[in-house]
Amino acid sequence: MNGTLLLRIAVALILLTHSVFGMFNNGINDFGNLYLNQIGFAPFGVFLAWSIKLSHVAAALLLLFNKYIKLAGFVTILILIMGIILVHFQEGWFVVGGGRNGMEYNFLLIVVLLAIMYPNGLKKEN
């Protein structure tokens, strides 16, 4: 069994559930219209929101099939960093407990994605 298999499955499930439900309950359109458009991305907020969520679905599938892992990781990490900058940083560190909607969850996902992308660390590959 590949050493990153469990991490890849876990992150894929998180990305899928975070994306797919919004496709069926109007959450993605609401995020685009009610948030992204309001903070300056109009008129592209809905397009951007769908692009983000579809990239999460694509990344999840790539993680599950163990293909293009670094590409999937880099794109997802970029999106997570933008989420921290635009949404979560102003709310602080904690998602729940000591606060609400903070950045700790995105931080953890970024670190796990880096561990998946570089299972042997950053040493030079031969």
Order of alpha helices (4+ residues) and beta strands (2+ residues): alpha-alpha-alpha-alpha-alpha
